[in-house]
């Protein structure tokens, strides 16, 4: 059965708290074996915004429909951004911190236009707020990669400084969050198609870096690339081993 389209009902409830500029936020690529984790952020003006037909959570749309929606979402939004954290960053600082890095990068694109009063974040865990991540970032947790740890740490402790409201299934229910998921998905998919031209054996133009049987078999036969999350278990006989909070997406 086709799911109901997301609406602005929940977003508009923030007007009662005096919030006018609201941003919806969602991530894609969390569960992939290769490529970045990407975060979309879409800001709307609750005093003026209208609905937008055709938008759904990106997972419910065909690739062609997602691409067609991008210019419509960009025109509809007051501001938008998509940020990415690389596989190397995921390996070095962990998935939750990498999500925040990607979120910070999307945030910086949005605040060039205006600063949201609040953010709706899909899920039940606030990985976007620096105050949340500060409790997770401690000495000895950064991986052995070649990243500038001081620079990464500086990014982790900055970024979104407004209230973040988590909401389970916000990507299905909230139009701004669904729109953010579409922008992030289209941009990340295009990156994976481009990477596939450099590494055609892994099928990234089809699987987008996710854990298909063919992708795992290619890793078994050829080994991992620099675009793989090498701290993860990648082969056909392994399953990803992560803290429960990091599963999904």
C-alpha positions in Angstrom: 0.0 0.0 0.0 1.3 3.4 -0.9 2.4 5.5 2.1 0.8 8.9 2.8 2.8 11.9 1.5 4.7 13.9 4.1 3.1 17.1 5.1 4.0 20.4 6.9 1.8 19.6 9.9 4.6 18.9 12.3 6.8 21.7 11.0 3.9 24.2 11.4 3.5 23.3 15.1 6.8 25.1 15.7 5.1 28.4 15.0 3.5 28.1 18.4 6.9 28.3 20.0 7.8 31.4 18.0 10.0 29.6 15.4 9.7 30.8 11.9 12.7 29.4 10.1 12.9 25.6 10.4 15.3 23.1 8.9 14.6 19.5 8.1 17.6 17.1 8.2 18.3 13.6 7.1 21.3 11.4 6.2 22.1 8.8 3.6 24.9 6.3 3.2 25.1 5.4 6.9 25.0 1.6 6.2 27.2 1.6 3.0 30.6 -0.2 2.9 32.1 2.4 0.6 31.8 6.1 -0.1 30.8 9.0 2.2 28.0 9.5 4.6 25.9 12.5 3.4 23.6 14.8 5.2 20.9 17.0 3.7 19.5 20.1 5.3 16.5 22.1 4.0 15.3 25.3 5.6 11.8 26.7 5.1 10.0 29.8 6.2 7.0 28.6 8.1 5.2 31.9 7.6 5.2 31.6 3.8 5.9 28.0 2.8 3.4 25.9 0.9 3.3 22.2 0.1 5.3 20.5 -2.6 3.8 17.6 -4.5 5.7 14.5 -5.3 8.2 14.6 -2.4 8.6 11.4 -0.4 11.4 9.8 1.6 14.2 9.3 -0.9 14.1 5.5 -0.4 10.5 5.4 -1.8 11.3 7.2 -5.0 12.9 6.0 -8.2 16.2 7.5 -9.1 14.7 9.4 -12.0 12.0 10.9 -9.8 14.5 11.9 -7.2 16.6 13.8 -9.8 13.5 15.5 -11.2 12.6 16.8 -7.7 16.0 18.4 -7.0 15.4 21.7 -8.8 11.9 21.9 -7.4 13.1 21.4 -3.9 15.9 23.9 -4.3 13.4 26.5 -5.6 10.9 25.7 -2.8 13.4 25.9 0.1 14.5 29.1 1.6 18.0 27.6 1.8 19.5 24.1 1.5 22.8 22.3 1.8 24.3 18.8 1.5 27.5 17.9 3.4 29.7 14.8 3.2 32.1 13.0 5.4 34.5 10.6 3.7 35.2 7.0 4.3 38.6 8.0 5.7 36.8 10.3 8.2 34.4 7.6 9.2 37.3 5.2 9.8 39.2 7.9 11.8 36.5 9.4 14.1 33.6 6.9 13.9 30.3 7.0 12.2 28.4 9.2 14.6 31.1 11.9 14.6 31.4 11.6 10.8 27.6 12.2 10.6 28.1 15.4 12.6 30.9 16.5 10.3 28.7 16.0 7.3 25.9 17.8 9.1 28.2 20.7 10.0 29.1 21.1 6.3 25.5 21.2 5.2 24.8 23.7 8.1 27.5 26.0 6.9 25.9 26.1 3.5 22.4 27.0 4.9 23.5 29.7 7.3 25.0 31.8 4.5 21.3 32.6 3.8 19.8 32.6 7.3 20.1 30.7 10.6 17.3 28.3 11.3 15.5 28.7 14.6 15.3 24.9 15.1 16.1 21.6 13.3 13.9 18.5 12.9 16.3 15.5 12.6 15.1 12.1 11.4 15.6 9.3 14.0 15.8 9.1 17.8 19.4 10.2 18.3 20.8 13.7 18.0 24.1 13.3 16.3 24.0 16.8 14.9 24.4 19.0 18.0 28.0 19.7 19.1 27.0 19.3 22.8 25.9 15.7 22.1 29.0 14.8 20.2 31.3 16.4 22.8 30.3 13.6 25.2 31.4 11.0 22.7 34.7 12.6 21.6 37.5 11.7 24.1 41.2 11.0 24.0 42.2 7.8 22.3 39.1 7.3 20.1 40.5 8.7 16.9 41.7 6.2 14.4 45.2 5.8 13.0 44.5 7.5 9.6 46.3 10.6 8.1 43.6 13.1 9.0 44.3 16.4 10.8 42.8 15.4 14.1 42.8 18.9 15.5 40.9 20.2 12.5 38.4 17.3 12.8 37.9 17.9 16.5 37.4 21.6 15.9 34.6 20.8 13.4 33.0 18.4 15.8 32.7 21.0 18.5 31.2 23.6 16.2 28.2 23.7 13.8 24.5 23.6 14.5 23.9 25.7 17.6 20.1 25.7 17.7 17.6 23.3 19.2 17.5 19.9 17.4 14.3 17.9 17.7 14.6 14.2 16.8 11.6 12.5 15.4 11.3 8.8 14.4 10.1 8.4 10.8 10.4 12.2 10.2 11.5 11.3 6.6 8.1 9.8 6.0 6.0 12.4 7.8 7.8 15.8 7.5 8.1 17.4 4.1 11.2 19.4 4.9 13.0 16.2 6.1 11.9 14.2 3.1 13.1 17.0 0.9 16.5 16.9 2.7 16.7 13.2 2.2 16.2 13.6 -1.6 18.9 16.2 -2.0 21.4 14.1 0.0 20.5 10.9 -1.9 20.8 12.4 -5.3 24.2 14.1 -4.6 25.7 11.0 -2.9 24.5 8.7 -5.7 26.1 11.0 -8.3 29.4 10.8 -6.4 29.2 7.0 -6.3 28.6 6.8 -10.0 31.6 9.0 -10.6 33.7 6.8 -8.3 32.5 3.7 -10.2 34.3 5.0 -13.3 37.6 4.8 -11.4 36.8 1.5 -9.7 34.4 -0.4 -12.1 34.8 -3.8 -10.5 32.7 -3.0 -7.5 29.4 -2.1 -9.2 29.0 1.2 -7.3 27.0 2.7 -10.2 24.3 0.2 -9.2 24.8 -0.6 -5.5 26.0 2.9 -4.5 28.5 1.4 -2.1 26.0 -0.7 -0.1 26.5 -4.3 1.0 25.2 -6.3 -1.9 26.5 -9.8 -2.4 28.3 -8.7 -5.6 30.0 -5.8 -3.8 31.2 -8.1 -1.0 32.4 -10.7 -3.4 34.4 -8.0 -5.3 36.0 -6.9 -2.1 36.9 -10.6 -1.4 38.6 -10.9 -4.7 40.2 -7.5 -5.2 40.5 -6.1 -1.7 39.3 -2.7 -0.4 40.0 0.6 -2.0 40.7 3.9 -0.3 37.0 4.7 -0.7 36.0 1.7 1.5 35.4 2.0 5.2 38.3 -0.2 6.0 37.6 -0.4 9.8 34.4 -2.2 8.9 34.0 -5.9 8.2 33.7 -5.9 4.4 33.9 -9.5 3.1 31.2 -12.0 2.2 31.7 -13.9 5.4 31.5 -10.9 7.7 28.8 -8.7 9.0 29.2 -5.0 9.9 29.9 -4.8 13.7 28.9 -1.4 15.1 27.2 -0.1 18.2 23.5 -0.3 18.0 23.1 3.4 17.8 25.0 3.5 14.5 22.9 1.0 12.6 20.5 2.1 9.9 20.3 4.7 7.2 
